[in-house]
Amino acid sequence: MTDDEIAEELMRLARARGAGKTFCPSEAARVLSEEWRDLMPRVREVAAGLPLVATQKGVAVDPVEATGPIRLGLAEGET
């Protein structure tokens, strides 16, 4: 599993949802690996470098530093 493959899946999900909508990063991990839980730290790291916003209870957070569940969505102006 490469970081590019992770990035591609994250952006596919974000674009499929569209502006103003979010998804759980585990959705990408589940598509990419049966061992999706082990993949979660990498998914969060890759997400941090993409034009995505991570939120927790509606507040922007760093996807790597945040503990607990987060949501990802397209950054403002991204399509």
PyMOL Python script that loads the backbone (N, CA, C, O; Angstrom):
from pymol import cmd

cmd.read_pdbstr("""\
ATOM      1  N   MET A   1       0.844  -1.168   0.000  1.00  0.00           N
ATOM      2  CA  MET A   1       0.000   0.000   0.000  1.00  0.00           C
ATOM      3  C   MET A   1       0.897   1.241   0.000  1.00  0.00           C
ATOM      4  O   MET A   1       1.713   1.421   0.904  1.00  0.00           O
ATOM      5  N   THR A   2       0.743   2.086  -1.005  1.00  0.00           N
ATOM      6  CA  THR A   2       1.563   3.297  -1.078  1.00  0.00           C
ATOM      7  C   THR A   2       0.788   4.498  -0.552  1.00  0.00           C
ATOM      8  O   THR A   2      -0.441   4.482  -0.471  1.00  0.00           O
ATOM      9  N   ASP A   3       1.533   5.536  -0.199  1.00  0.00           N
ATOM     10  CA  ASP A   3       0.885   6.771   0.231  1.00  0.00           C
ATOM     11  C   ASP A   3       0.050   7.360  -0.896  1.00  0.00           C
ATOM     12  O   ASP A   3      -1.000   7.952  -0.645  1.00  0.00           O
ATOM     13  N   ASP A   4       0.507   7.202  -2.140  1.00  0.00           N
ATOM     14  CA  ASP A   4      -0.265   7.701  -3.284  1.00  0.00           C
ATOM     15  C   ASP A   4      -1.613   6.994  -3.393  1.00  0.00           C
ATOM     16  O   ASP A   4      -2.621   7.626  -3.709  1.00  0.00           O
ATOM     17  N   GLU A   5      -1.637   5.703  -3.138  1.00  0.00           N
ATOM     18  CA  GLU A   5      -2.903   4.960  -3.183  1.00  0.00           C
ATOM     19  C   GLU A   5      -3.844   5.432  -2.076  1.00  0.00           C
ATOM     20  O   GLU A   5      -5.051   5.556  -2.282  1.00  0.00           O
ATOM     21  N   ILE A   6      -3.279   5.689  -0.913  1.00  0.00           N
ATOM     22  CA  ILE A   6      -4.088   6.199   0.197  1.00  0.00           C
ATOM     23  C   ILE A   6      -4.636   7.574  -0.163  1.00  0.00           C
ATOM     24  O   ILE A   6      -5.821   7.844   0.033  1.00  0.00           O
ATOM     25  N   ALA A   7      -3.776   8.442  -0.688  1.00  0.00           N
ATOM     26  CA  ALA A   7      -4.193   9.795  -1.067  1.00  0.00           C
ATOM     27  C   ALA A   7      -5.290   9.753  -2.122  1.00  0.00           C
ATOM     28  O   ALA A   7      -6.266  10.500  -2.048  1.00  0.00           O
ATOM     29  N   GLU A   8      -5.122   8.880  -3.098  1.00  0.00           N
ATOM     30  CA  GLU A   8      -6.113   8.749  -4.166  1.00  0.00           C
ATOM     31  C   GLU A   8      -7.482   8.360  -3.601  1.00  0.00           C
ATOM     32  O   GLU A   8      -8.502   8.924  -3.998  1.00  0.00           O
ATOM     33  N   GLU A   9      -7.505   7.414  -2.691  1.00  0.00           N
ATOM     34  CA  GLU A   9      -8.779   6.972  -2.109  1.00  0.00           C
ATOM     35  C   GLU A   9      -9.390   8.058  -1.230  1.00  0.00           C
ATOM     36  O   GLU A   9     -10.602   8.269  -1.260  1.00  0.00           O
ATOM     37  N   LEU A  10      -8.568   8.744  -0.453  1.00  0.00           N
ATOM     38  CA  LEU A  10      -9.088   9.835   0.384  1.00  0.00           C
ATOM     39  C   LEU A  10      -9.728  10.922  -0.478  1.00  0.00           C
ATOM     40  O   LEU A  10     -10.825  11.392  -0.177  1.00  0.00           O
ATOM     41  N   MET A  11      -9.042  11.318  -1.548  1.00  0.00           N
ATOM     42  CA  MET A  11      -9.586  12.369  -2.405  1.00  0.00           C
ATOM     43  C   MET A  11     -10.813  11.884  -3.172  1.00  0.00           C
ATOM     44  O   MET A  11     -11.737  12.660  -3.412  1.00  0.00           O
ATOM     45  N   ARG A  12     -10.832  10.613  -3.556  1.00  0.00           N
ATOM     46  CA  ARG A  12     -12.012  10.066  -4.243  1.00  0.00           C
ATOM     47  C   ARG A  12     -13.234  10.158  -3.345  1.00  0.00           C
ATOM     48  O   ARG A  12     -14.307  10.579  -3.777  1.00  0.00           O
ATOM     49  N   LEU A  13     -13.061   9.757  -2.086  1.00  0.00           N
ATOM     50  CA  LEU A  13     -14.174   9.817  -1.138  1.00  0.00           C
ATOM     51  C   LEU A  13     -14.616  11.259  -0.895  1.00  0.00           C
ATOM     52  O   LEU A  13     -15.811  11.552  -0.866  1.00  0.00           O
ATOM     53  N   ALA A  14     -13.654  12.148  -0.722  1.00  0.00           N
ATOM     54  CA  ALA A  14     -13.987  13.553  -0.459  1.00  0.00           C
ATOM     55  C   ALA A  14     -14.744  14.157  -1.634  1.00  0.00           C
ATOM     56  O   ALA A  14     -15.740  14.855  -1.441  1.00  0.00           O
ATOM     57  N   ARG A  15     -14.281  13.894  -2.841  1.00  0.00           N
ATOM     58  CA  ARG A  15     -14.952  14.450  -4.026  1.00  0.00           C
ATOM     59  C   ARG A  15     -16.319  13.812  -4.238  1.00  0.00           C
ATOM     60  O   ARG A  15     -17.251  14.478  -4.691  1.00  0.00           O
ATOM     61  N   ALA A  16     -16.445  12.536  -3.917  1.00  0.00           N
ATOM     62  CA  ALA A  16     -17.743  11.865  -4.051  1.00  0.00           C
ATOM     63  C   ALA A  16     -18.767  12.481  -3.106  1.00  0.00           C
ATOM     64  O   ALA A  16     -19.943  12.595  -3.453  1.00  0.00           O
ATOM     65  N   ARG A  17     -18.329  12.877  -1.918  1.00  0.00           N
ATOM     66  CA  ARG A  17     -19.237  13.517  -0.956  1.00  0.00           C
ATOM     67  C   ARG A  17     -19.548  14.943  -1.370  1.00  0.00           C
ATOM     68  O   ARG A  17     -20.681  15.403  -1.232  1.00  0.00           O
ATOM     69  N   GLY A  18     -18.536  15.648  -1.880  1.00  0.00           N
ATOM     70  CA  GLY A  18     -18.732  17.025  -2.319  1.00  0.00           C
ATOM     71  C   GLY A  18     -18.467  18.031  -1.211  1.00  0.00           C
ATOM     72  O   GLY A  18     -18.238  17.677  -0.054  1.00  0.00           O
ATOM     73  N   ALA A  19     -18.508  19.284  -1.604  1.00  0.00           N
ATOM     74  CA  ALA A  19     -18.236  20.390  -0.681  1.00  0.00           C
ATOM     75  C   ALA A  19     -19.222  20.380   0.477  1.00  0.00           C
ATOM     76  O   ALA A  19     -20.415  20.134   0.296  1.00  0.00           O
ATOM     77  N   GLY A  20     -18.704  20.652   1.663  1.00  0.00           N
ATOM     78  CA  GLY A  20     -19.554  20.745   2.839  1.00  0.00           C
ATOM     79  C   GLY A  20     -19.922  19.416   3.479  1.00  0.00           C
ATOM     80  O   GLY A  20     -20.597  19.394   4.508  1.00  0.00           O
ATOM     81  N   LYS A  21     -19.494  18.320   2.895  1.00  0.00           N
ATOM     82  CA  LYS A  21     -19.786  16.988   3.440  1.00  0.00           C
ATOM     83  C   LYS A  21     -18.490  16.349   3.927  1.00  0.00           C
ATOM     84  O   LYS A  21     -17.407  16.677   3.442  1.00  0.00           O
ATOM     85  N   THR A  22     -18.606  15.442   4.882  1.00  0.00           N
ATOM     86  CA  THR A  22     -17.421  14.797   5.448  1.00  0.00           C
ATOM     87  C   THR A  22     -17.567  13.279   5.443  1.00  0.00           C
ATOM     88  O   THR A  22     -18.644  12.734   5.201  1.00  0.00           O
ATOM     89  N   PHE A  23     -16.454  12.624   5.716  1.00  0.00           N
ATOM     90  CA  PHE A  23     -16.443  11.168   5.826  1.00  0.00           C
ATOM     91  C   PHE A  23     -15.429  10.772   6.888  1.00  0.00           C
ATOM     92  O   PHE A  23     -14.549  11.554   7.248  1.00  0.00           O
ATOM     93  N   CYS A  24     -15.563   9.566   7.376  1.00  0.00           N
ATOM     94  CA  CYS A  24     -14.620   9.036   8.354  1.00  0.00           C
ATOM     95  C   CYS A  24     -13.418   8.460   7.604  1.00  0.00           C
ATOM     96  O   CYS A  24     -13.601   7.719   6.638  1.00  0.00           O
ATOM     97  N   PRO A  25     -12.195   8.782   8.024  1.00  0.00           N
ATOM     98  CA  PRO A  25     -11.031   8.239   7.328  1.00  0.00           C
ATOM     99  C   PRO A  25     -10.983   6.708   7.326  1.00  0.00           C
ATOM    100  O   PRO A  25     -10.312   6.111   6.484  1.00  0.00           O
ATOM    101  N   SER A  26     -11.680   6.080   8.249  1.00  0.00           N
ATOM    102  CA  SER A  26     -11.703   4.615   8.249  1.00  0.00           C
ATOM    103  C   SER A  26     -12.397   4.072   7.004  1.00  0.00           C
ATOM    104  O   SER A  26     -12.166   2.924   6.624  1.00  0.00           O
ATOM    105  N   GLU A  27     -13.244   4.880   6.364  1.00  0.00           N
ATOM    106  CA  GLU A  27     -13.879   4.437   5.124  1.00  0.00           C
ATOM    107  C   GLU A  27     -12.823   4.156   4.066  1.00  0.00           C
ATOM    108  O   GLU A  27     -12.914   3.162   3.346  1.00  0.00           O
ATOM    109  N   ALA A  28     -11.827   5.020   3.968  1.00  0.00           N
ATOM    110  CA  ALA A  28     -10.735   4.809   3.013  1.00  0.00           C
ATOM    111  C   ALA A  28      -9.915   3.597   3.420  1.00  0.00           C
ATOM    112  O   ALA A  28      -9.589   2.757   2.582  1.00  0.00           O
ATOM    113  N   ALA A  29      -9.584   3.502   4.687  1.00  0.00           N
ATOM    114  CA  ALA A  29      -8.768   2.388   5.176  1.00  0.00           C
ATOM    115  C   ALA A  29      -9.451   1.053   4.912  1.00  0.00           C
ATOM    116  O   ALA A  29      -8.788   0.081   4.552  1.00  0.00           O
ATOM    117  N   ARG A  30     -10.763   0.994   5.085  1.00  0.00           N
ATOM    118  CA  ARG A  30     -11.506  -0.256   4.877  1.00  0.00           C
ATOM    119  C   ARG A  30     -11.488  -0.693   3.418  1.00  0.00           C
ATOM    120  O   ARG A  30     -11.465  -1.887   3.122  1.00  0.00           O
ATOM    121  N   VAL A  31     -11.498   0.279   2.505  1.00  0.00           N
ATOM    122  CA  VAL A  31     -11.425  -0.046   1.080  1.00  0.00           C
ATOM    123  C   VAL A  31     -10.042  -0.590   0.730  1.00  0.00           C
ATOM    124  O   VAL A  31      -9.908  -1.468  -0.122  1.00  0.00           O
ATOM    125  N   LEU A  32      -9.023  -0.063   1.392  1.00  0.00           N
ATOM    126  CA  LEU A  32      -7.642  -0.356   1.027  1.00  0.00           C
ATOM    127  C   LEU A  32      -7.050  -1.604   1.674  1.00  0.00           C
ATOM    128  O   LEU A  32      -6.106  -2.186   1.138  1.00  0.00           O
ATOM    129  N   SER A  33      -7.588  -2.023   2.812  1.00  0.00           N
ATOM    130  CA  SER A  33      -6.962  -3.145   3.514  1.00  0.00           C
ATOM    131  C   SER A  33      -7.944  -3.854   4.439  1.00  0.00           C
ATOM    132  O   SER A  33      -8.777  -3.220   5.087  1.00  0.00           O
ATOM    133  N   GLU A  34      -7.832  -5.163   4.489  1.00  0.00           N
ATOM    134  CA  GLU A  34      -8.615  -5.916   5.472  1.00  0.00           C
ATOM    135  C   GLU A  34      -8.125  -5.599   6.879  1.00  0.00           C
ATOM    136  O   GLU A  34      -8.889  -5.665   7.842  1.00  0.00           O
ATOM    137  N   GLU A  35      -6.855  -5.257   6.990  1.00  0.00           N
ATOM    138  CA  GLU A  35      -6.253  -4.862   8.271  1.00  0.00           C
ATOM    139  C   GLU A  35      -6.349  -3.342   8.414  1.00  0.00           C
ATOM    140  O   GLU A  35      -5.353  -2.678   8.700  1.00  0.00           O
ATOM    141  N   TRP A  36      -7.536  -2.803   8.215  1.00  0.00           N
ATOM    142  CA  TRP A  36      -7.724  -1.357   8.124  1.00  0.00           C
ATOM    143  C   TRP A  36      -7.341  -0.620   9.400  1.00  0.00           C
ATOM    144  O   TRP A  36      -6.869   0.514   9.330  1.00  0.00           O
ATOM    145  N   ARG A  37      -7.529  -1.224  10.541  1.00  0.00           N
ATOM    146  CA  ARG A  37      -7.173  -0.538  11.798  1.00  0.00           C
ATOM    147  C   ARG A  37      -5.680  -0.224  11.854  1.00  0.00           C
ATOM    148  O   ARG A  37      -5.284   0.845  12.316  1.00  0.00           O
ATOM    149  N   ASP A  38      -4.858  -1.154  11.384  1.00  0.00           N
ATOM    150  CA  ASP A  38      -3.410  -0.940  11.360  1.00  0.00           C
ATOM    151  C   ASP A  38      -3.016   0.182  10.400  1.00  0.00           C
ATOM    152  O   ASP A  38      -1.966   0.804  10.561  1.00  0.00           O
ATOM    153  N   LEU A  39      -3.852   0.432   9.414  1.00  0.00           N
ATOM    154  CA  LEU A  39      -3.572   1.445   8.396  1.00  0.00           C
ATOM    155  C   LEU A  39      -3.959   2.858   8.835  1.00  0.00           C
ATOM    156  O   LEU A  39      -3.518   3.833   8.226  1.00  0.00           O
ATOM    157  N   MET A  40      -4.763   2.979   9.868  1.00  0.00           N
ATOM    158  CA  MET A  40      -5.304   4.282  10.261  1.00  0.00           C
ATOM    159  C   MET A  40      -4.251   5.362  10.540  1.00  0.00           C
ATOM    160  O   MET A  40      -4.435   6.489  10.081  1.00  0.00           O
ATOM    161  N   PRO A  41      -3.170   5.089  11.257  1.00  0.00           N
ATOM    162  CA  PRO A  41      -2.182   6.162  11.463  1.00  0.00           C
ATOM    163  C   PRO A  41      -1.626   6.711  10.147  1.00  0.00           C
ATOM    164  O   PRO A  41      -1.449   7.921  10.005  1.00  0.00           O
ATOM    165  N   ARG A  42      -1.352   5.825   9.186  1.00  0.00           N
ATOM    166  CA  ARG A  42      -0.863   6.284   7.878  1.00  0.00           C
ATOM    167  C   ARG A  42      -1.921   7.061   7.134  1.00  0.00           C
ATOM    168  O   ARG A  42      -1.608   8.058   6.484  1.00  0.00           O
ATOM    169  N   VAL A  43      -3.165   6.632   7.211  1.00  0.00           N
ATOM    170  CA  VAL A  43      -4.251   7.352   6.544  1.00  0.00           C
ATOM    171  C   VAL A  43      -4.323   8.779   7.080  1.00  0.00           C
ATOM    172  O   VAL A  43      -4.467   9.724   6.304  1.00  0.00           O
ATOM    173  N   ARG A  44      -4.226   8.940   8.378  1.00  0.00           N
ATOM    174  CA  ARG A  44      -4.258  10.280   8.976  1.00  0.00           C
ATOM    175  C   ARG A  44      -3.050  11.109   8.546  1.00  0.00           C
ATOM    176  O   ARG A  44      -3.187  12.298   8.261  1.00  0.00           O
ATOM    177  N   GLU A  45      -1.870  10.490   8.497  1.00  0.00           N
ATOM    178  CA  GLU A  45      -0.663  11.205   8.072  1.00  0.00           C
ATOM    179  C   GLU A  45      -0.784  11.677   6.632  1.00  0.00           C
ATOM    180  O   GLU A  45      -0.439  12.816   6.319  1.00  0.00           O
ATOM    181  N   VAL A  46      -1.270  10.814   5.758  1.00  0.00           N
ATOM    182  CA  VAL A  46      -1.438  11.182   4.355  1.00  0.00           C
ATOM    183  C   VAL A  46      -2.492  12.281   4.232  1.00  0.00           C
ATOM    184  O   VAL A  46      -2.312  13.227   3.465  1.00  0.00           O
ATOM    185  N   ALA A  47      -3.575  12.166   4.970  1.00  0.00           N
ATOM    186  CA  ALA A  47      -4.640  13.177   4.928  1.00  0.00           C
ATOM    187  C   ALA A  47      -4.112  14.557   5.295  1.00  0.00           C
ATOM    188  O   ALA A  47      -4.562  15.564   4.750  1.00  0.00           O
ATOM    189  N   ALA A  48      -3.157  14.602   6.218  1.00  0.00           N
ATOM    190  CA  ALA A  48      -2.603  15.884   6.662  1.00  0.00           C
ATOM    191  C   ALA A  48      -1.922  16.635   5.525  1.00  0.00           C
ATOM    192  O   ALA A  48      -1.833  17.862   5.569  1.00  0.00           O
ATOM    193  N   GLY A  49      -1.444  15.931   4.517  1.00  0.00           N
ATOM    194  CA  GLY A  49      -0.765  16.569   3.399  1.00  0.00           C
ATOM    195  C   GLY A  49      -1.649  16.838   2.198  1.00  0.00           C
ATOM    196  O   GLY A  49      -1.159  17.268   1.154  1.00  0.00           O
ATOM    197  N   LEU A  50      -2.929  16.594   2.327  1.00  0.00           N
ATOM    198  CA  LEU A  50      -3.872  16.776   1.220  1.00  0.00           C
ATOM    199  C   LEU A  50      -4.756  17.999   1.459  1.00  0.00           C
ATOM    200  O   LEU A  50      -4.834  18.500   2.581  1.00  0.00           O
ATOM    201  N   PRO A  51      -5.425  18.480   0.406  1.00  0.00           N
ATOM    202  CA  PRO A  51      -6.346  19.611   0.575  1.00  0.00           C
ATOM    203  C   PRO A  51      -7.660  19.167   1.226  1.00  0.00           C
ATOM    204  O   PRO A  51      -8.744  19.314   0.660  1.00  0.00           O
ATOM    205  N   LEU A  52      -7.521  18.624   2.429  1.00  0.00           N
ATOM    206  CA  LEU A  52      -8.656  18.163   3.217  1.00  0.00           C
ATOM    207  C   LEU A  52      -8.633  18.862   4.565  1.00  0.00           C
ATOM    208  O   LEU A  52      -7.572  19.246   5.058  1.00  0.00           O
ATOM    209  N   VAL A  53      -9.798  19.024   5.152  1.00  0.00           N
ATOM    210  CA  VAL A  53      -9.912  19.576   6.497  1.00  0.00           C
ATOM    211  C   VAL A  53     -10.369  18.452   7.411  1.00  0.00           C
ATOM    212  O   VAL A  53     -11.343  17.754   7.126  1.00  0.00           O
ATOM    213  N   ALA A  54      -9.655  18.291   8.507  1.00  0.00           N
ATOM    214  CA  ALA A  54     -10.041  17.313   9.526  1.00  0.00           C
ATOM    215  C   ALA A  54     -10.805  18.047  10.612  1.00  0.00           C
ATOM    216  O   ALA A  54     -10.395  19.122  11.049  1.00  0.00           O
ATOM    217  N   THR A  55     -11.918  17.467  11.047  1.00  0.00           N
ATOM    218  CA  THR A  55     -12.706  18.081  12.115  1.00  0.00           C
ATOM    219  C   THR A  55     -13.047  17.048  13.175  1.00  0.00           C
ATOM    220  O   THR A  55     -13.097  15.843  12.931  1.00  0.00           O
ATOM    221  N   GLN A  56     -13.278  17.583  14.359  1.00  0.00           N
ATOM    222  CA  GLN A  56     -13.733  16.780  15.489  1.00  0.00           C
ATOM    223  C   GLN A  56     -14.814  17.609  16.165  1.00  0.00           C
ATOM    224  O   GLN A  56     -14.548  18.700  16.669  1.00  0.00           O
ATOM    225  N   LYS A  57     -16.025  17.089  16.173  1.00  0.00           N
ATOM    226  CA  LYS A  57     -17.171  17.822  16.715  1.00  0.00           C
ATOM    227  C   LYS A  57     -17.312  19.186  16.044  1.00  0.00           C
ATOM    228  O   LYS A  57     -17.658  20.176  16.689  1.00  0.00           O
ATOM    229  N   GLY A  58     -17.035  19.221  14.726  1.00  0.00           N
ATOM    230  CA  GLY A  58     -17.206  20.433  13.945  1.00  0.00           C
ATOM    231  C   GLY A  58     -16.076  21.441  14.036  1.00  0.00           C
ATOM    232  O   GLY A  58     -16.154  22.506  13.422  1.00  0.00           O
ATOM    233  N   VAL A  59     -15.034  21.134  14.782  1.00  0.00           N
ATOM    234  CA  VAL A  59     -13.905  22.046  14.962  1.00  0.00           C
ATOM    235  C   VAL A  59     -12.696  21.488  14.217  1.00  0.00           C
ATOM    236  O   VAL A  59     -12.392  20.300  14.330  1.00  0.00           O
ATOM    237  N   ALA A  60     -12.003  22.340  13.456  1.00  0.00           N
ATOM    238  CA  ALA A  60     -10.823  21.904  12.710  1.00  0.00           C
ATOM    239  C   ALA A  60      -9.730  21.421  13.664  1.00  0.00           C
ATOM    240  O   ALA A  60      -9.447  22.056  14.679  1.00  0.00           O
ATOM    241  N   VAL A  61      -9.128  20.292  13.319  1.00  0.00           N
ATOM    242  CA  VAL A  61      -8.056  19.697  14.123  1.00  0.00           C
ATOM    243  C   VAL A  61      -6.956  19.183  13.197  1.00  0.00           C
ATOM    244  O   VAL A  61      -7.168  19.015  11.996  1.00  0.00           O
ATOM    245  N   ASP A  62      -5.796  18.940  13.766  1.00  0.00           N
ATOM    246  CA  ASP A  62      -4.708  18.291  13.041  1.00  0.00           C
ATOM    247  C   ASP A  62      -5.027  16.794  13.014  1.00  0.00           C
ATOM    248  O   ASP A  62      -5.190  16.184  14.071  1.00  0.00           O
ATOM    249  N   PRO A  63      -5.119  16.190  11.820  1.00  0.00           N
ATOM    250  CA  PRO A  63      -5.515  14.780  11.763  1.00  0.00           C
ATOM    251  C   PRO A  63      -4.513  13.827  12.408  1.00  0.00           C
ATOM    252  O   PRO A  63      -4.878  12.719  12.802  1.00  0.00           O
ATOM    253  N   VAL A  64      -3.264  14.245  12.517  1.00  0.00           N
ATOM    254  CA  VAL A  64      -2.248  13.384  13.119  1.00  0.00           C
ATOM    255  C   VAL A  64      -2.272  13.499  14.639  1.00  0.00           C
ATOM    256  O   VAL A  64      -2.135  12.500  15.345  1.00  0.00           O
ATOM    257  N   GLU A  65      -2.443  14.709  15.135  1.00  0.00           N
ATOM    258  CA  GLU A  65      -2.394  14.953  16.577  1.00  0.00           C
ATOM    259  C   GLU A  65      -3.710  14.652  17.295  1.00  0.00           C
ATOM    260  O   GLU A  65      -3.713  14.349  18.488  1.00  0.00           O
ATOM    261  N   ALA A  66      -4.816  14.736  16.576  1.00  0.00           N
ATOM    262  CA  ALA A  66      -6.128  14.534  17.200  1.00  0.00           C
ATOM    263  C   ALA A  66      -6.260  13.109  17.721  1.00  0.00           C
ATOM    264  O   ALA A  66      -5.808  12.157  17.086  1.00  0.00           O
ATOM    265  N   THR A  67      -6.880  12.981  18.878  1.00  0.00           N
ATOM    266  CA  THR A  67      -7.183  11.657  19.408  1.00  0.00           C
ATOM    267  C   THR A  67      -8.683  11.440  19.286  1.00  0.00           C
ATOM    268  O   THR A  67      -9.466  12.384  19.395  1.00  0.00           O
ATOM    269  N   GLY A  68      -9.069  10.222  19.064  1.00  0.00           N
ATOM    270  CA  GLY A  68     -10.481   9.932  18.890  1.00  0.00           C
ATOM    271  C   GLY A  68     -10.903  10.102  17.445  1.00  0.00           C
ATOM    272  O   GLY A  68     -10.079  10.393  16.578  1.00  0.00           O
ATOM    273  N   PRO A  69     -12.192   9.919  17.188  1.00  0.00           N
ATOM    274  CA  PRO A  69     -12.688   9.962  15.815  1.00  0.00           C
ATOM    275  C   PRO A  69     -12.607  11.357  15.211  1.00  0.00           C
ATOM    276  O   PRO A  69     -12.829  12.363  15.885  1.00  0.00           O
ATOM    277  N   ILE A  70     -12.282  11.389  13.921  1.00  0.00           N
ATOM    278  CA  ILE A  70     -12.276  12.636  13.165  1.00  0.00           C
ATOM    279  C   ILE A  70     -13.086  12.429  11.900  1.00  0.00           C
ATOM    280  O   ILE A  70     -13.409  11.302  11.525  1.00  0.00           O
ATOM    281  N   ARG A  71     -13.406  13.531  11.252  1.00  0.00           N
ATOM    282  CA  ARG A  71     -14.069  13.514   9.952  1.00  0.00           C
ATOM    283  C   ARG A  71     -13.182  14.287   8.991  1.00  0.00           C
ATOM    284  O   ARG A  71     -12.483  15.214   9.399  1.00  0.00           O
ATOM    285  N   LEU A  72     -13.205  13.917   7.726  1.00  0.00           N
ATOM    286  CA  LEU A  72     -12.442  14.606   6.696  1.00  0.00           C
ATOM    287  C   LEU A  72     -13.385  15.129   5.633  1.00  0.00           C
ATOM    288  O   LEU A  72     -14.382  14.488   5.300  1.00  0.00           O
ATOM    289  N   GLY A  73     -13.064  16.296   5.106  1.00  0.00           N
ATOM    290  CA  GLY A  73     -13.838  16.874   4.020  1.00  0.00           C
ATOM    291  C   GLY A  73     -12.944  17.741   3.165  1.00  0.00           C
ATOM    292  O   GLY A  73     -11.832  18.085   3.563  1.00  0.00           O
ATOM    293  N   LEU A  74     -13.428  18.092   1.994  1.00  0.00           N
ATOM    294  CA  LEU A  74     -12.671  18.951   1.094  1.00  0.00           C
ATOM    295  C   LEU A  74     -12.413  20.303   1.735  1.00  0.00           C
ATOM    296  O   LEU A  74     -13.288  20.872   2.387  1.00  0.00           O
ATOM    297  N   ALA A  75     -11.200  20.812   1.543  1.00  0.00           N
ATOM    298  CA  ALA A  75     -10.880  22.159   2.000  1.00  0.00           C
ATOM    299  C   ALA A  75     -11.674  23.152   1.157  1.00  0.00           C
ATOM    300  O   ALA A  75     -12.041  22.854   0.021  1.00  0.00           O
ATOM    301  N   GLU A  76     -11.931  24.307   1.704  1.00  0.00           N
ATOM    302  CA  GLU A  76     -12.691  25.331   0.992  1.00  0.00           C
ATOM    303  C   GLU A  76     -12.020  25.639  -0.338  1.00  0.00           C
ATOM    304  O   GLU A  76     -10.807  25.835  -0.401  1.00  0.00           O
ATOM    305  N   GLY A  77     -12.809  25.680  -1.389  1.00  0.00           N
ATOM    306  CA  GLY A  77     -12.297  25.971  -2.721  1.00  0.00           C
ATOM    307  C   GLY A  77     -11.865  24.748  -3.510  1.00  0.00           C
ATOM    308  O   GLY A  77     -11.571  24.859  -4.700  1.00  0.00           O
ATOM    309  N   GLU A  78     -11.821  23.590  -2.878  1.00  0.00           N
ATOM    310  CA  GLU A  78     -11.450  22.349  -3.570  1.00  0.00           C
ATOM    311  C   GLU A  78     -12.684  21.718  -4.201  1.00  0.00           C
ATOM    312  O   GLU A  78     -13.798  21.824  -3.689  1.00  0.00           O
ATOM    313  N   THR A  79     -12.447  21.059  -5.330  1.00  0.00           N
ATOM    314  CA  THR A  79     -13.541  20.334  -5.989  1.00  0.00           C
ATOM    315  C   THR A  79     -13.101  18.950  -6.376  1.00  0.00           C
ATOM    316  O   THR A  79     -13.885  18.188  -6.942  1.00  0.00           O
TER     317      THR A  79
END
""", "prot")
cmd.dss("prot")
cmd.show_as("cartoon", "prot")
cmd.util.cbc("prot")
cmd.orient("prot")
